[in-house]
Amino acid sequence: MNLKNSKGFTLVEVLFAITIGLLLLGAIFVAVQSGQRSSVAIEAKTTAQQDVRAALELMALEIGMASYNPTFASNSVIWADLTTTAGQNCSVLTSAPSNPPWKGFREVTANSITIEADINGDGILGSAGQPNEVIRYVYVTAGGEQYITRCTCCTTSSTGSGGQPFLGNTIASGMQRVVRVINNTLNIPVFRYFDGRGVETATIENIRRIDITLAIETNAIDPNTGQRRRMIYSTSVIPRNHAIN
């Protein structure tokens, strides 16, 4: 046999080929893993954005209806006193509606707001079967919680809904939280109130604009950075009915 004409690969060539193959497989694995991480991060961010935008739009819509009184019923009788009504279940500590200019704003703070509106135009506020005529939003931070609740207070019924998780879930519920509302962490008020000149005010009858700001972070940790993504969304609401005499 003529060994010089034998065909095949030497051991060195085989080892070299295996090394090149392993390097290529490693590069492909890293690329696929990075793509998966990016996909998870983008999905978490997109879900958070959708939840926050929907929450902000609903809050703006309902708060913008504050003081809606299409029948022009007397301000001294239509607006509900939330301190004594049985079952309203909102824990709003305000005075009786003896000051008509307050109208549909029963509570205005940096972390909570309670509004009233005669949605169905019957001249009666919050009667049985009309729970959405009195609404309260609260930013809960006690006990390490970070979420927004929404309460639809039916002011003349014998039972109330109480504050229900609206954006984010309670820790105790054990439910998956998409976002955490971190306004307190960043020292940003959820609600700010301004008069007609654009000056911040605490006088309810002078309110002409309300700024709503939601600072959130994703509950899921970004695998690429090892941190939660943070985003801030805000909008301004003009409660036009509040200015009508």
C-alpha positions as CSV (number, residue, x, y, z in Angstrom):
1,M,0.0,0.0,0.0
2,N,1.1,3.5,-0.8
3,L,0.7,5.4,2.5
4,K,1.4,8.7,0.9
5,N,-1.9,8.5,-1.1
6,S,-4.1,7.5,2.0
7,K,-7.0,10.0,2.6
8,G,-8.2,11.2,6.1
9,F,-7.6,13.7,8.9
10,T,-4.8,13.8,11.4
11,L,-5.5,14.0,15.1
12,V,-4.5,17.7,15.2
13,E,-7.0,18.5,12.4
14,V,-9.8,16.6,14.2
15,L,-9.1,18.5,17.5
16,F,-9.0,21.8,15.7
17,A,-12.3,21.2,14.0
18,I,-14.0,20.2,17.3
19,T,-12.6,23.3,19.0
20,I,-14.0,25.5,16.2
21,G,-17.4,23.8,16.5
22,L,-17.6,24.2,20.3
23,L,-16.8,27.9,19.9
24,L,-19.6,28.3,17.3
25,L,-22.1,26.4,19.5
26,G,-21.1,28.6,22.5
27,A,-21.6,31.8,20.5
28,I,-25.0,30.6,19.3
29,F,-26.0,29.7,22.9
30,V,-25.0,33.1,24.2
31,A,-27.0,34.8,21.4
32,V,-30.1,32.7,22.1
33,Q,-29.9,33.3,25.8
34,S,-29.5,37.0,25.4
35,G,-32.5,37.1,23.0
36,Q,-34.6,35.3,25.6
37,R,-33.6,37.7,28.3
38,S,-34.4,40.7,26.1
39,S,-37.7,39.2,25.2
40,V,-38.7,38.6,28.9
41,A,-37.6,42.2,29.8
42,I,-39.6,43.7,26.9
43,E,-42.6,41.7,27.7
44,A,-42.5,42.8,31.4
45,K,-42.1,46.4,30.4
46,T,-44.9,46.3,27.8
47,T,-47.3,44.7,30.3
48,A,-46.5,47.3,32.9
49,Q,-47.0,50.1,30.4
50,Q,-50.4,48.8,29.4
51,D,-51.6,48.4,33.0
52,V,-50.4,51.9,34.0
53,R,-51.8,53.7,31.0
54,A,-55.2,52.0,31.4
55,A,-55.2,52.9,35.1
56,L,-54.3,56.5,34.4
57,E,-56.9,56.9,31.7
58,L,-59.7,55.6,34.0
59,M,-58.6,57.7,36.9
60,A,-58.5,60.8,34.6
61,L,-61.9,60.0,33.2
62,E,-63.6,59.5,36.6
63,I,-61.9,62.4,38.4
64,G,-62.8,64.7,35.5
65,M,-66.5,64.0,36.2
66,A,-66.3,65.4,39.7
67,S,-69.1,67.7,40.7
68,Y,-71.2,66.6,37.7
69,N,-74.8,67.8,38.5
70,P,-76.8,67.9,35.3
71,T,-80.1,68.6,37.0
72,F,-78.6,71.5,38.9
73,A,-79.9,70.1,42.2
74,S,-79.1,72.2,45.2
75,N,-75.5,71.9,46.3
76,S,-76.6,71.9,49.9
77,V,-78.5,68.6,49.5
78,I,-77.1,66.5,46.6
79,W,-73.5,65.9,47.8
80,A,-73.2,63.0,50.2
81,D,-71.9,63.2,53.7
82,L,-69.4,60.4,53.8
83,T,-68.7,60.5,57.5
84,T,-72.1,59.1,58.6
85,T,-73.5,57.1,55.8
86,A,-73.8,53.5,56.8
87,G,-72.0,51.0,54.6
88,Q,-70.1,53.5,52.4
89,N,-67.0,51.7,53.7
90,C,-64.5,54.3,52.4
91,S,-63.2,55.7,55.7
92,V,-63.3,59.2,54.4
93,L,-62.9,61.6,57.4
94,T,-64.4,64.8,56.1
95,S,-66.9,67.2,57.5
96,A,-70.6,67.2,56.5
97,P,-71.3,69.0,53.1
98,S,-72.2,72.3,54.8
99,N,-69.9,74.2,52.4
100,P,-71.6,73.9,48.9
101,P,-68.5,75.1,47.0
102,W,-66.8,71.8,47.9
103,K,-69.4,70.1,45.8
104,G,-68.1,66.8,44.3
105,F,-64.7,66.8,46.0
106,R,-65.0,65.2,49.4
107,E,-61.3,64.5,50.0
108,V,-58.1,65.9,48.3
109,T,-54.7,64.9,49.6
110,A,-51.4,63.9,47.9
111,N,-52.2,60.2,48.2
112,S,-56.0,60.0,48.1
113,I,-59.0,61.6,46.4
114,T,-62.7,61.1,46.8
115,I,-65.1,62.5,44.1
116,E,-68.8,62.5,43.7
117,A,-70.8,62.9,40.4
118,D,-74.5,62.4,39.5
119,I,-73.7,60.1,36.6
120,N,-77.2,59.1,35.8
121,G,-78.7,62.6,36.2
122,D,-81.4,61.7,38.6
123,G,-80.6,64.4,41.1
124,I,-79.8,61.8,43.8
125,L,-76.2,60.8,44.6
126,G,-75.1,57.3,45.2
127,S,-78.4,55.6,45.7
128,A,-78.7,51.8,45.7
129,G,-77.4,50.3,42.4
130,Q,-75.4,53.4,41.6
131,P,-72.0,52.7,43.2
132,N,-69.9,54.5,40.6
133,E,-71.3,57.9,41.6
134,V,-68.9,58.1,44.6
135,I,-65.3,56.9,43.9
136,R,-62.2,57.0,46.1
137,Y,-58.6,56.4,45.0
138,V,-56.0,55.7,47.6
139,Y,-52.2,55.1,47.4
140,V,-51.4,52.5,50.0
141,T,-47.9,52.4,51.4
142,A,-48.4,51.1,55.0
143,G,-46.8,47.8,55.9
144,G,-44.5,47.8,52.9
145,E,-47.4,47.9,50.4
146,Q,-47.1,49.8,47.2
147,Y,-50.4,49.9,45.2
148,I,-53.4,52.0,44.3
149,T,-56.9,51.0,45.5
150,R,-60.2,52.1,44.0
151,C,-63.4,52.2,46.1
152,T,-66.9,52.5,44.5
153,C,-68.8,53.7,47.5
154,C,-72.6,53.2,47.3
155,T,-73.5,55.8,49.9
156,T,-77.1,54.8,50.7
157,S,-76.8,51.0,50.5
158,S,-76.2,48.8,53.6
159,T,-73.0,47.4,52.2
160,G,-69.9,49.0,50.6
161,S,-67.2,47.5,48.4
162,G,-64.2,48.9,50.3
163,G,-61.0,49.7,48.6
164,Q,-60.1,47.1,45.9
165,P,-56.6,46.7,44.4
166,F,-56.6,48.8,41.2
167,L,-52.9,49.1,40.2
168,G,-50.7,46.4,41.7
169,N,-51.8,43.8,44.2
170,T,-51.5,43.4,47.9
171,I,-48.6,41.5,49.3
172,A,-50.9,39.4,51.5
173,S,-53.1,38.4,48.5
174,G,-50.2,36.2,47.1
175,M,-51.2,37.3,43.6
176,Q,-48.6,38.1,41.0
177,R,-47.9,41.8,40.8
178,V,-47.1,43.3,37.5
179,V,-46.0,46.7,38.9
180,R,-45.2,48.4,42.1
181,V,-46.3,52.0,42.6
182,I,-43.2,53.7,44.0
183,N,-44.3,57.4,44.3
184,N,-43.3,57.3,48.0
185,T,-39.9,55.9,47.2
186,L,-39.3,58.8,44.7
187,N,-41.1,61.3,46.9
188,I,-43.6,62.1,44.2
189,P,-47.2,62.9,45.1
190,V,-49.9,61.0,43.2
191,F,-52.2,64.0,43.2
192,R,-51.5,67.7,42.9
193,Y,-54.2,70.4,42.8
194,F,-54.0,73.8,41.1
195,D,-56.3,76.8,40.8
196,G,-57.2,78.7,37.7
197,R,-53.9,80.6,37.7
198,G,-51.9,77.4,37.8
199,V,-50.9,77.9,41.5
200,E,-51.0,74.9,43.7
201,T,-53.9,75.0,46.1
202,A,-55.3,73.1,49.1
203,T,-58.7,75.0,48.9
204,I,-61.2,72.6,47.4
205,E,-63.5,75.2,45.8
206,N,-60.6,76.7,43.9
207,I,-59.5,73.5,42.3
208,R,-59.4,73.8,38.5
209,R,-56.8,71.3,37.5
210,I,-55.5,68.0,39.0
211,D,-52.2,66.4,38.0
212,I,-52.0,62.7,38.4
213,T,-48.6,61.0,38.5
214,L,-47.9,57.3,38.7
215,A,-44.3,56.3,39.3
216,I,-43.9,52.5,38.8
217,E,-41.4,49.8,38.6
218,T,-41.8,46.3,37.1
219,N,-42.2,43.6,39.6
220,A,-40.1,41.3,37.5
221,I,-36.3,41.9,37.6
222,D,-34.7,42.6,34.3
223,P,-32.3,39.7,33.6
224,N,-30.0,41.8,31.6
225,T,-29.4,44.5,34.3
226,G,-30.5,42.6,37.5
227,Q,-32.8,45.6,38.3
228,R,-36.4,46.5,38.0
229,R,-37.4,48.9,35.3
230,R,-38.8,52.2,36.4
231,M,-41.2,54.5,34.5
232,I,-43.2,57.6,35.4
233,Y,-46.5,58.5,33.7
234,S,-48.6,61.6,34.3
235,T,-51.6,63.4,33.0
236,S,-53.6,66.6,33.9
237,V,-57.3,66.6,34.5
238,I,-59.6,69.6,34.3
239,P,-62.9,69.0,36.3
240,R,-65.0,71.4,34.3
241,N,-68.2,70.7,36.3
242,H,-66.5,71.9,39.5
243,A,-66.3,75.4,38.1
244,I,-70.0,75.6,37.2
245,N,-72.2,77.6,39.6
